[in-house]
Amino acid sequence: MITLLIWFSVSLLWTAGLTDGSGVTQNPFILWGQKGSDVEMKCSHTKGATYNQMYWYRQLPGEGIKQIVYTTAYSKPEYGEFSKDKYPTVKEVAESGNFTVKKLEAADSGMYFCAVSEHSDTEDKYS
């Protein structure tokens, strides 16, 4: 039986171009799983309801960081090039969300992390 290591990094918080990890928590920090099993990570923050945007990233060995999914509590997740079947997310409130890697394979071994961002409405003052 093959056991895989999925490494979840320290959380990041992005706001107004600044990076600040305070108030953001990921559990578990290091996650092991059997080949073919599903593993889940939880991300939460104490920044308040205006920080409702959550991003999930991965970095595989020898590769750059890639965004897997963007989600909010108020809309459907946006996956881009990744599959919602492989990486389902649940985000029902602004302050937390869950991310799953389904059917682990050796190719899934890498670093995964979340980031949160504050929602910002900007008005076009010139229209």
C-alpha positions in Angstrom: 0.0 0.0 0.0 1.4 3.4 -1.0 1.1 6.4 1.4 1.4 9.8 0.0 2.5 13.0 1.7 0.5 16.2 0.9 2.3 19.2 2.4 0.1 22.2 3.2 2.1 25.4 3.7 1.7 28.2 6.1 -1.4 30.3 5.2 -1.1 33.6 3.5 -3.4 36.6 3.6 -3.4 39.1 0.7 -4.8 42.5 1.0 -4.0 45.7 -0.9 -0.8 44.3 -2.3 0.6 43.3 1.1 1.2 39.8 2.4 0.3 39.1 6.0 -0.2 35.6 7.5 -1.8 36.8 10.7 -5.3 35.6 11.5 -5.3 32.8 8.9 -5.1 29.2 9.9 -4.9 25.9 8.0 -5.5 22.5 9.3 -3.9 20.1 9.1 -0.4 21.5 8.4 1.0 18.1 7.1 -1.4 15.6 5.6 -0.8 12.0 4.8 -3.1 9.9 2.7 -3.4 6.4 1.1 -3.3 6.2 -2.7 -6.9 6.4 -4.0 -8.2 8.1 -0.8 -9.5 11.7 -0.4 -7.8 14.3 1.8 -9.4 17.5 3.2 -7.9 20.7 4.3 -9.7 23.5 6.2 -8.8 27.2 6.1 -10.2 29.9 8.4 -9.4 33.5 9.3 -10.3 36.1 11.9 -10.2 39.1 9.6 -14.0 39.5 9.4 -16.7 39.0 6.9 -15.3 41.5 4.3 -12.5 39.0 3.7 -14.8 36.7 1.9 -12.6 35.7 -1.1 -10.6 32.5 -0.7 -8.0 31.1 -3.1 -6.5 27.6 -3.0 -3.0 27.0 -4.6 -0.6 24.2 -5.2 3.1 23.9 -5.9 4.4 20.6 -7.2 8.1 19.8 -7.0 10.0 21.6 -9.7 7.0 23.8 -10.7 5.7 27.3 -9.9 2.7 28.0 -7.7 -0.6 27.6 -9.5 -4.1 28.7 -8.5 -6.5 25.8 -8.3 -9.7 27.6 -7.4 -11.2 30.9 -6.3 -14.3 30.9 -4.2 -16.5 33.1 -2.1 -19.5 32.2 0.2 -21.7 34.0 -2.3 -20.9 32.5 -5.7 -19.8 29.2 -7.4 -16.1 28.3 -7.3 -14.0 29.3 -10.3 -11.6 26.6 -11.3 -9.8 27.8 -14.5 -7.7 24.8 -15.8 -8.4 22.5 -12.8 -11.3 20.1 -12.3 -14.0 20.6 -9.7 -14.3 16.8 -9.5 -10.6 16.5 -8.4 -10.6 19.6 -6.1 -14.1 20.2 -4.7 -14.4 23.1 -2.3 -17.0 24.1 0.3 -17.4 27.8 1.4 -20.6 28.6 3.2 -19.4 31.6 5.3 -16.8 34.3 4.7 -14.5 33.2 7.5 -13.8 29.6 6.5 -13.7 27.0 3.7 -12.7 23.4 2.9 -10.7 22.1 0.1 -10.4 18.4 -0.9 -8.0 16.5 -3.1 -9.9 13.5 -4.4 -8.5 10.1 -5.3 -4.8 10.7 -4.3 -2.2 9.8 -6.8 1.6 10.1 -6.6 1.4 13.1 -8.9 -0.6 15.0 -6.2 2.3 15.1 -3.7 3.3 18.8 -3.2 2.5 21.9 -1.3 -1.1 23.2 -1.1 -2.2 26.5 0.6 -5.0 28.9 1.0 -5.1 32.7 0.8 -7.9 35.1 1.6 -8.5 38.6 0.3 -10.8 41.4 1.3 -13.7 42.2 -1.1 -13.4 45.7 -2.6 -16.0 47.5 -4.7 -14.5 50.3 -6.8 -16.7 52.7 -8.7 -15.8 54.3 -12.0 -15.9 58.0 -11.0 -15.5 59.1 -14.6 -18.5 57.4 -16.2 
